[in-house]
Amino acid sequence: MNYKERAYSLLKDWKKDDYLMGVGCLSEIGKRAVAFGHRALVIANMGHIGETVSAVIRSLELSGIEVITGKAVKGAKNNAPLDDLYRLVATILAYEPDFIVAIGGGSTLDVAKAANTVATLAKENGIDVNPYFGTGKVSESLKKEGKKLLPLIAVETVSSSGSHLTKYSNITDMSTGQKKLIVDDAITPSLSVFDYSVTSSLPISTTLEGILDSLSHSYEVFCGAKGEKYDKAKEVFTVCVNLLFTYSERLINNPHDVEAREAIGLASDLGGYAIMIGGTSGGHLTSFSLVDSMPHGLACGIMNPYYTVFYSSAIEEQLKVFAEILSSYGYAEHSICGLSGRDLAEAVAKAMLRFNRTIGAPVKLKDVPSFNPDIHIPRALSAAKDDDLKMKLQNMPVPMTKDDVDEYMAPILNAAADGDLSIIKTM
């Protein structure tokens, strides 16, 4: 199978005309944006994406659209902090644009989604994002107040979160180091854009984190897929992981390989597709409590092999699919495919960790110098009991309640800290 061609086909069937993707697509933004109005607020951090931002603004202006501040307004810092969110709310309220163009990685796009929500509903609910954390709360408020969000064009510049395609917005309270999540179809961008070649300007560390984030999205959803969602989640996962295993090491060795950039960008988009089919679970939940110690994608990439062992009783069918792929790329012996139960789960987990090593990623939390088990493990256990994050516990292939967290999640976190699969308990 040509996995790149299949990826394009899957994404086009899903997003239809709401997605501009592929190398060289930035010049088309202006022609599409005129449908949303003539006054745009552009949000972006310049830095290494300065040329991309300039290309987007040029396309808007060539189509007669006014960039109302004359240049891009500063986007968000890493992990989408609350202070950036409220700063952008004030900007939206002050300039009253017809639509918003957010350019950047997951943090800037997530903050733009949340700021659009808070600004739209500020008159009724005040300037406070907290009422919208959880699932479906934005739509409830919009329906109650008879309002719609401003159109949002999300221009992705990083192969990672898939935020340009999805209904998710992660926001972090940096004072506590805890991330929370808005999940709502209403915040899905009106138009998504991704020219995969722009990722060539990324640092290699960001590329690595994006690879692990993309794998985590598709893998977590596939592990939890049931019923009519299973076949689609399986196909998306299979195409995504084959792209990652074919091109990741090649890209790490040659960061300016445009073909590899395209392939990893497509894998990232399939990760975004996956999380619109089903939900993420344990790896993502734990990552929300590690924001001050490591990037999100890195945290997910470390945690998922350990959660795999905990899920072993519920995901044998998925693990057999993954085992075949892992063995075909040399990350495991073919004999792995004959295993079952916990033995299969541990073998798959070890193969996942072998992939991490191949691309230069950590395999346990203590490999990351800023991780502190005395701080981060208690924080993660506490967060798992937060009602605003209970969706992640419920999305697990082996669901937990908050009463299960200390008995079953604590060993997973300790195992991930030390790299010891043997101490993980199963339900």
N, C-alpha and C positions, 0 to 999 in steps of 0.2 A: 504493500500500500504506500502511496505517496502521502505521507502524513501532513505535509504543508498544504497540499491541495485539499485534503479532507478537512483540515482545520478551517481554511477559508470558507468551504462549503457549509460547515456547521455554523460558523459565525454569521454568515449571510442569511442562512435560513432562520436563525434566531432573531437578529436585530433588524433585518430587512433594510429599510432606507434610513434608519436612525443611527447608522454607523458609517463613518468614513474611515477606512483603514487601508494600510499598505504603504509602501515606500513612495513618497512624493505626493501625498494627499493633502498637505497643508494648504496649498493654494486654492483648494475648493471650499474652504470654510466660509469665506465671505458670501459666496453665491447661496449657500444654504442658510446663512445667518439672517439674511434679509427677511425671512419669514417670521422672525421673532421681533422685529422692530428696527429702529435706526439709532438707538443710543445704547452703547454697550459699556458695561463696567468690566474691565479686564483685570484679573487677579493672577499674579505670578511672582515668583522669585526669579530674578534674572540669573546671576551666576553662570553655571555651565550651560543653562538652557536659553541664554540670551538670544542666540540666533533663531531659535524656535519661536520665542515670544515675538521677535521682530517680524518674522514671516507671517505669524497669525495676524498681528496688527496691520501689516501691509495688505493682507488679503481682505480684512474687514474694511479698511479705508478705500480700497479699490472698488468695493461694492457700495460705496456711499454711506457707510456706517460710521458714526462718530464714536470715537473712544473718549468718553466724557471727561476723564481726568487727564487726557493727553498722553498718558503712558500707563503701564501696568501698575496697579496698586499691589503692595507687598503681600505675598501669600503667607503660608503657615510654616512654622518651624517643624522639625521632626516630631512625630507623634501627635500632631494636631492639638496643640494646647488651647485651653479655654481662653487665654488672653487674646490669642489671634482670632478666635471665633468672635468674641465680643467687639474687637476692633473692626472686623469686617461687617458685623451687623450695623455698627454706627456709620460706616461708609455707605452701605446700601441705603440706609434710611436718609442719609444726607443728600445723595445724588439721584435717587429714584430712577435707576436705569430701566430701560425696556427689557433688557435681559443681561445675563452674566456670562462671561467667558472665563473659566478657570483653567489655568495651564500649569501642569506640574505633576508630581507624584501623588501617592495616596493621601498624604497629609493635607496638601493644599486643596485637593478635590474634596476630601471629607469635610474640611472646614467650610468650603464654599457651600456644600449641600446643607450643612447645619445652620450656617449664617443666613442662607436664603430662607430657611424655615423660621428661625427666630425673628428675622426682620419682617417677614410677611405677617406673622401673628403677634407682633410686639404690642399693638394697640390693645389686643384682647388679653394676652397672657403675660405681658411684660417682657423685658429683655432677660430671658432665663431659658437655658437649654434643657434644664433638668426635666421638665414635663414631657419631653419627647424621647427620653431614653427608654428602650424596650421595643416592642413590636407593635406597629400599626397606630401609634399614638399621634403621629403627624396627620395621617389621613382623618382620624377622628376629629382633631381640632379644625382642620380645613373644612370638613363637612359641616361641623357645628357653626362655624363662622361664615360659611358661604364664600370661601376664598380659594385662590389657586396660587401656587408658588410661581415666582418668575421663571421663565424659560432659562435653563442652564446648559451651556455648551461646555463639555468636559474634554479638555485636550490632554491626553495622557503623555507623559514623557519618560516613564519608568516601567520596565517589565516587572510587575510585582503584584500590587493589590487588586488590580482590575476595578478600581473605584470608578473609573469612567463609565463602566457598564452596569453598575449594580445599585441596589436599594440600601446599601449600608453606609453608615458614617461613624467612624470611630473617633471619639474625642477624649482627651486626657486632662485630668486635673493634676497638674505637675506638682502641686503642693503635697499630694498624697501618693503620687506615682501610680495612680490607678486609671485605667482606660475603661470607658463605657461606650455602649453601642446604641445607635439608632438604626432600626430596621423597618423600612417602610417603602412600598412601591412608589409613593408620591415623590420621593427625593431622587429617584432614578433620573439621570440627566436626560434632557430633551434630545440632545444630539451628542454622540460620542465620537472622538477623533483620536486616531493613533497612527502616526507615521513611525514605523518601527526603527527606521534609520536614525532617528534623533537620539536613541539610547546610546549611540556610539560615544557620546560625550560623558557618559557616566563613569564614576570611579569603579574599579573592579570589585570593590567590597559591596557596592550597591547592586551590581549585577549578580553577585553571589547570593545576596539576601533575597533578590527577586526570584531567582531560580528556586530557592527553598520555599518561598511563599507560594509560588505557582503550584509546586508539587503538593504542598499542604492543602491548598484549596480543593484541588481535584480529588486528592486522596481522602480527606476527611469526609467530603460529601459522598464519595463512592462507598466508604465504609458504612455510612448510615443509610444508604439508599435501600428502599423497599418497594415492593409492588410495582406499579406502573412507572415509577421513576428509576427503577434499577437499570433497565437497558440503556436509557439515555445517559445516566451517570456513568455507566460502564464504558460507553463509547467515548464520552468526553474525557474520562480519565485515561483510557488507553491511548488515545491520540496525543493527549497532553504529555503523558510520561514518556512515550516514545520520542517525541520531539526533544524533551529535556535530556534523555539519556543519549540521544544521537548528537546533540549540539552543545551541551553544557561545557564539557571539557575542552572542546574545540574553541568555544568562545572565551573561556578563561585564559587559554593560551594565546588567543589573538582577539583582543577586545574590539578591533575595528573590522572584523569580518561581518559584512552587512548581511550576507545570507544567514549566518548564525544569529545575528541580532533579530532578523525577521522571524526565524523559527522560535526563538525564545520569547519574542513578543506574542506570537500566536499561542504559544503554550500558556503565557500569562493570561491572555484573553480567554482561553478555555478554562483556566482556573476561575475567572470571573463568571463565565457561563455556569460552571459547576455550582457556585454558591447562590445562583438564582434557581437552580434545580432543587437543591436541598441545603441544609445548614452545616456549618462547621461545628466542631465540638471541642474536645479536650485540649488539643494543641493550641487552638486560638484562645480558649479561655485562660489557660496558664500564661500565654504571651501577654495578656492584658495587664498582668501584675509585674512584668519584667521590663517595662518601658524605660526605666532609668538605668538598666544594666546592659541591654542589648537590643538591636533592632528587631522589629516584629517578625519578619521573615526568618531570621536566624533562630529566634525562640521557637517558632513553630517547627522549623526543620530539626531542631534538637529534640523537641518533646514528642513528636509523632511516633518514632520507633518505640518509645516506652509506653505510650498509650496503646499501641498495637498489641502488646502483650496483655494488657488489661482487657481489651476487647475480644480476646481470642475465641471465646465461646460463642460469639455472635457473628463473626465475619469470616468464617472459614472459606466460603465461596469466593469472597473478594480477595482473600489472601492467596488462593490458588491461582486466580487471574494474575495477581501481582507477581507471584513467585515465578510464573512462566516468563514474564517480561524481564524480571531481575536476572534470571539465569541466562536468558538469551543475550544479555549485554555483559555477562561475566561477573556480575556482582554477587552471584551465588552459584554453587554447583547445581547441575540439573536435578540431582537427587532430592533437592528441596521440594520438588513438586510432588513427591510421594509422601510427604509428611502430613500430619493432621493435628488439630487441637493446639495446645500451647507450644508443642515442638515446632509446628509450622509457623506460629506467630513469632517465636523467638528467632527462628531462622530468617524470616522476612525482616524483622527488626535489625538483625545483624547486617543483612544485605543493604538496608537503607543507610545504616551508619557507614558501611563501606563506600557507598556513593558519596556521602558527606566528605569522607577522607579524600576521595579521588578529586573532588573539586576544591579542596582546601578549607572545608567548613568544620566547625567543632562537632564533637560527638557526645559531649556531656556538658552540663551547665557550668561545672567548675573549670572547663576549658576557657571560659570567658572571664577575664580578670575582674570585671566590675560586678560579677554575680556574688552575692553574699547570702548563703543559705539561712543565716539567722534572721535576715530581713525579708528576703524574697519568698521563701517557702511559707512562713506564717501569713504574709500578705496574700499570696495566691490562694491559700486555704480559706482565708477570710472572704476574699472576693468571690470564691465559688459558692458561698452561701448568700450572696447578695441577690435579692429578688430581681433586680434589673438585668442580671446575667444568667438567670435560671434557664433561659432557652438553650444555653450551651450544655448544661448538665442534661437537659431533656433530649438534646440532639445526639447524645452519645449512643453508639450502637448498644452499649450496656448502660442504660440510663441510671443516673444517680439522683437522689434527693440531697438536700443540704445536710440531712442527718447521716448520710453515707460518706461525706467528704473526708472527715478525719480518719476513718478506718481504711478507706480505699484510695483516696487521692494522695494522701500523705506518702504512702510507700512509692507511688508513681513518681512524685517529685523528688523524693530521696534517691530513687533509682537513677533518675535523670541527672541529678547532681553528681553522683559518683560513677555513673556508667555501669551500674550493676542490675541487669535485667532480672536476676534471680529473686530479688526481694519484693517484686510486684505481686500483690495479692489479686486474685480474681473472684468475682461474685458468682 
